[in-house]
């Protein structure tokens, strides 16, 4: 199960690592679109956009369907829940570490102020 999730994360985060692919997901979040429409929107060749869509499709983030001569893209059924939970665990970890660091800094500031007051007396 862990290896499966790791492989899924690798594919998903790899797909999300590209700004164009993130833009495609945002666009498809508003409305389904053909590869031609997406290519025009992102000022790309059809071949280039098809490659981006293929990466998103392999990650399960986009689904395509051939309707006549047009390939229509829509958001895939697979959401990002597992990835969001993974990110949240690390956000909590880092938040706790930064809170602990804030405590240390605050303690050092108090000590510094106390030392400064002792030297003035």
N, C-alpha and C positions, 0 to 999 in steps of 0.2 A: 504494500500500500504506500509506504513512504517513497519507494523508488518511483512508483507510478506518479505520485504527486510531484516529485522533483522533476521528472521528465515533462509533466504537464506545465509546471512553472517555467521551465526552460523555454518551452515552445511559446507559451503565452507572453512571458516578459520579452522574449525575442521579437515577437510580433508587435508588441507595444513599444519597443525601443525606437521605432522609426516615426518621425513626426508626420509623414504622409499617411501612414497606416492609422495613427491616432486620429488624424483629420478625417479619414474615410469613415472610421467608426462614429465620429461625431456627426458627420453628414448622414450616415445611415440611421442614426438615432432620430433624425428629423423625418426622414422619408426614404423608402426604397429607391434605388437608382441603378441605372444600367452602367456597365463598365465604361461605355462611351461617355456618358454624362459625367462620371467620376473623373475620367481622363481629362475631359475638357475643364472641369472645375479645378483640377490640380495642375493644369497646363502640362500634361504628360502624354506620352504616346500610349496607344492602346496596349501594346506589349508590356510597357512598364507598369501600367495600372493593373494589368492582368496578373503580373508577378506579385504585386502588393496584395491583391485580392486573394491569390492562391495561398500566401503566407497566413493571412487572416483566416482563411477557410480551414487550413490545416490546424490552426489553433482552436477551431470551433467558434470563433468570434463572428464569422460571417458565413452565410449560406447563399449559394447562388442557384439560379434556376434558369434554364434556357426556355424562353418564351418566343417561339418563332425563330427569328434570326438574332434576337437580342438576349444577352445574358443579364438577368436582373439580380442585383445583390440586395440582401437585407441582413439585419443583425441576426447572428446565430442564436440558437436556443441556449447555448452554454453561456452562463453569466460569469462574472469574475468573483463569485462569493468565496471560493477557496483562497484565491490570491488576496482578496481583501482581508480575510481572516489572518493570513500569514503576515501581511503588512501590519495589521493591527497589533499582533503579538509583538512585533519588533518596535512599533511606535510606543507601546506601553513600556517595553524594556528601556528604550532610550529616554522616555519621559521620566521614568523612575531614576535613571542615572543622572539626568540633568537636574532633577529635584535634589538629589544627594549632593551634586556639585554645588548647587545654589546654597545649600546648607553649609558646606565647607567654606565657601566664599564669604558668606554672612558671618560665620564664626571668626574667620581671619580678619574681617573688617572690624568686628567688635574688639578683638584683641589689639588690633593696630590703634584704634581710638583710645582704648584703655592705656596702652603703652605711651601714647602721645600725651595723655593727660598726666600720667605719672612723671614724665620728663619735665613738664612745665612747672610742677610744684616745687 
